[in-house]
């Protein structure tokens, strides 16, 4: 049996999953992050965790090492012990000004290029030979089903992303605007761009005419959890990728690729390689507000 041939059979076929998370000044999220991954029902001996810490001064890497050591030394059943926990550090010397938000429109392209470098460094460092699936999971995704790996793997898609939302006790809304479909209008708009122009989503300063997955929830009365829709781009909050897609050359471009960088550029690259990209509009994971 080809252990690298990711299939819908997942744990039945002993397919290994690598969960990758870049961290920057994220010490406050680490305990919740590990609580969540420890609840995963997919056998932990088939799960490896990989982290890249960059440009952090809040003790992120120290806290990561503390948690990794606890899991390594804690007496757990074999299925509860993660196969491997790898922690890497690489600084990119990218800092926002005191009056700048990481979500501000003006910093998005440069910020996303640095994030692409971070993801590529982490991927190349942590992707070992036994891995069949890669789950990109942001450190500030705070709520998702414990069965998420089984449920996403069962869809047997090359690239698949749940719908990332946020919620409070009485409100909710769409968060990850990087999961989207091109439209006839967006394709026409791109004909007016220069080759090096980079598009970013969800900003009134730049209307791209794309259809966002956050707007597809319960669309046309479809409420099935596993309803899939084809996508042209994905975000990085929570996205499952067959490892073969990365091994065949789909990375996170730090340069404009079809007017995109980072995760959206990755999806464009995966499609250019012949892979399909999908979304689950009604399957929700939740980002911190």
C-alpha positions in Angstrom: 0.0 0.0 0.0 1.2 3.5 -0.9 1.2 5.2 2.5 1.5 8.6 0.8 -1.7 8.1 -1.2 -4.2 10.2 0.9 -7.7 8.7 0.8 -11.1 9.0 2.4 -10.2 6.0 4.6 -7.9 8.1 6.8 -7.2 6.4 10.1 -8.4 3.0 8.8 -5.5 3.3 6.3 -3.1 4.6 9.0 -2.7 7.9 7.2 -0.6 10.5 9.0 -1.7 14.1 9.4 0.6 17.0 9.9 -1.0 20.0 11.6 1.0 23.2 10.9 0.6 26.5 12.7 2.7 29.7 12.4 2.9 31.7 15.6 3.8 35.3 16.2 3.4 36.9 19.7 0.8 34.2 20.4 1.5 33.0 23.9 -2.0 33.9 25.1 -3.5 31.4 22.5 -1.2 28.4 23.2 -3.1 26.8 26.1 -6.4 26.9 24.2 -4.7 25.6 21.1 -3.3 22.5 22.8 -6.6 21.9 24.6 -8.3 21.8 21.2 -5.8 19.6 19.4 -5.7 17.2 22.4 -9.5 16.7 22.0 -9.2 15.5 18.4 -10.6 12.1 18.0 -8.3 11.1 15.2 -5.7 8.8 16.7 -2.9 11.0 18.0 -0.2 8.6 17.1 -1.1 9.5 13.5 -0.9 13.2 14.1 2.3 15.4 14.1 2.3 19.0 15.1 4.6 21.6 13.6 5.1 25.2 14.7 7.1 28.1 13.4 7.6 31.0 15.8 8.7 34.3 14.3 9.3 37.9 15.5 8.0 37.2 18.9 8.8 38.8 22.3 6.0 37.5 24.5 7.4 34.1 25.4 5.6 32.2 22.7 8.4 29.8 21.9 9.1 29.1 25.6 5.4 28.3 26.2 5.4 26.0 23.2 8.3 24.1 24.5 6.7 23.8 27.9 3.5 22.2 26.3 5.5 20.0 24.0 7.5 18.7 27.0 4.3 18.0 28.9 2.9 16.0 26.1 6.1 14.1 25.7 6.4 13.2 29.4 2.7 12.8 30.3 1.5 9.3 30.8 -1.2 8.8 28.1 -2.5 5.9 26.1 -0.6 5.2 22.9 -3.4 6.6 20.8 -3.3 9.9 22.7 0.4 10.5 22.2 1.3 12.7 19.2 3.6 11.1 16.7 5.9 14.2 16.7 5.9 17.8 17.9 8.4 20.0 16.0 9.1 23.7 16.9 11.1 25.9 14.7 12.1 29.6 14.9 12.9 32.1 12.2 12.6 35.8 12.4 11.7 37.9 9.4 12.2 41.3 11.0 8.7 42.4 10.1 7.0 44.8 12.5 3.9 46.9 12.2 4.0 50.5 13.4 2.4 51.4 16.7 -0.6 52.8 14.9 -1.0 50.0 12.4 -3.3 47.0 12.7 -2.5 43.6 11.1 -5.9 43.8 9.4 -5.3 47.3 7.9 -5.6 47.5 4.2 -2.3 49.3 3.6 -0.1 46.5 5.2 -1.8 43.5 3.7 0.4 42.7 0.7 3.7 43.0 2.6 2.2 41.2 5.6 0.9 38.4 3.4 4.3 38.0 1.7 5.9 37.5 5.1 3.2 35.0 6.1 4.0 33.1 2.8 7.7 32.9 3.8 6.7 31.7 7.2 4.4 29.0 5.8 6.9 27.8 3.3 9.7 27.6 5.9 7.4 25.6 8.2 6.3 23.3 5.5 9.7 22.5 4.2 11.0 21.9 7.7 8.2 19.8 9.1 6.9 17.7 6.1 8.3 14.3 6.7 8.0 11.2 4.5 5.1 9.5 6.3 2.7 12.5 6.0 -0.4 12.0 3.8 -2.4 15.1 4.9 -1.5 18.6 6.0 -3.9 20.7 8.1 -3.1 24.4 8.1 -4.6 25.7 11.4 -4.2 29.2 12.7 -3.3 29.6 16.4 -6.3 31.8 17.0 -8.9 29.4 15.7 -10.5 28.6 19.0 -13.4 26.3 18.3 -13.9 23.4 16.0 -15.4 19.9 16.1 -13.2 17.2 17.8 -14.0 15.1 14.7 -12.8 17.6 12.2 -9.9 15.5 10.8 -12.1 12.5 10.1 -14.9 14.6 8.6 -12.6 16.6 6.3 -10.6 13.6 5.3 -13.8 11.7 4.4 -14.5 14.3 1.7 -11.4 13.1 -0.1 -10.6 16.5 -1.7 -7.2 17.7 -2.8 -7.7 21.0 -0.9 -10.7 21.7 1.3 -11.6 24.5 3.7 -14.4 24.8 6.3 -16.1 28.2 6.7 -14.3 30.3 9.4 -16.7 32.5 11.4 -16.6 34.3 14.7 -19.2 34.4 17.4 -20.0 35.9 20.8 -22.9 35.0 23.1 -25.4 36.7 20.9 -23.7 37.6 17.6 -21.8 35.9 14.8 -20.3 36.7 11.5 -18.0 35.6 8.7 -14.3 35.9 9.4 -12.0 34.3 6.7 -12.7 36.3 3.5 -9.9 34.5 1.6 -12.1 31.5 0.7 -13.7 32.6 -2.5 -14.9 32.0 -6.1 -14.1 34.0 -9.1 -17.0 35.6 -11.0 -17.4 36.8 -14.6 -17.1 40.3 -13.1 -13.9 39.6 -11.1 -12.3 38.0 -14.2 -13.1 41.1 -16.3 -11.7 43.3 -13.5 -8.4 41.4 -13.5 -7.9 42.2 -17.2 -7.4 45.9 -16.2 -4.5 45.0 -13.7 -0.8 45.2 -14.2 1.0 41.8 -13.9 2.4 42.6 -10.4 -0.8 43.9 -8.9 -1.9 41.9 -5.9 -5.5 41.7 -4.8 -6.8 41.3 -1.2 -10.3 40.6 -0.1 -12.8 42.2 2.2 -11.8 45.9 2.0 -13.9 48.7 0.7 -10.7 50.3 -0.7 -10.6 47.5 -3.3 -13.7 45.9 -4.8 -12.7 42.6 -6.5 -16.2 41.4 -7.4 -15.5 37.9 -6.1 -18.0 35.7 -4.2 -16.9 34.9 -0.7 -17.6 31.6 1.0 -18.7 33.4 4.2 -21.7 34.6 2.1 -22.6 31.1 0.9 -23.7 29.7 4.2 -27.2 28.2 3.8 -27.3 29.5 0.3 -30.4 28.5 -1.7 -31.8 26.7 1.3 -28.9 24.2 1.4 -28.1 23.4 5.0 -26.3 20.1 4.7 -23.0 20.1 6.7 -21.0 18.5 4.0 -22.3 20.4 1.0 -19.2 21.3 -1.0 -18.6 24.2 -3.4 -15.7 24.7 -5.8 -13.4 27.5 -4.8 -10.6 29.4 -6.5 -8.8 30.5 -3.3 -8.6 29.5 0.3 -7.4 31.2 3.5 -5.1 29.7 6.1 -7.3 29.7 9.2 -8.3 26.0 8.7 -7.5 24.2 5.4 -6.8 20.5 4.8 -4.4 19.7 1.9 -3.3 16.3 0.5 0.4 16.4 1.1 0.9 15.4 -2.5 -0.3 18.8 -3.5 2.6 20.4 -1.7 5.1 17.8 -2.8 4.1 18.5 -6.4 5.1 22.1 -6.0 2.1 24.1 -4.7 3.6 26.4 -2.1 2.7 29.9 -0.8 4.0 32.4 -3.3 5.8 35.4 -1.9 5.5 37.0 -5.3 2.4 37.9 -7.3 1.0 34.7 -8.8 -2.2 35.4 -10.8 -2.6 38.6 -8.7 -2.4 36.7 -5.4 0.2 35.9 -2.7 0.2 33.4 0.2 -2.8 31.1 0.7 -4.8 32.5 -2.2 -1.8 32.2 -4.4 -1.3 28.6 -3.1 -4.8 27.7 -4.2 -4.2 29.3 -7.7 -1.0 27.3 -7.9 -2.7 24.1 -6.9 -5.3 24.5 -9.5 -2.7 25.2 -12.2 -1.1 21.9 -11.2 -4.4 20.2 -11.9 -5.7 19.8 -8.3 -9.2 20.8 -7.2 -10.0 23.3 -4.4 -13.2 23.0 -2.4 -15.1 24.7 0.5 -17.7 23.6 3.0 -20.0 26.7 3.5 -22.1 25.1 6.3 -19.2 23.5 8.2 -18.1 26.1 10.7 -14.9 26.7 12.7 -14.6 29.8 14.9 -11.9 32.4 15.1 -11.3 34.5 18.1 -13.1 37.8 17.9 
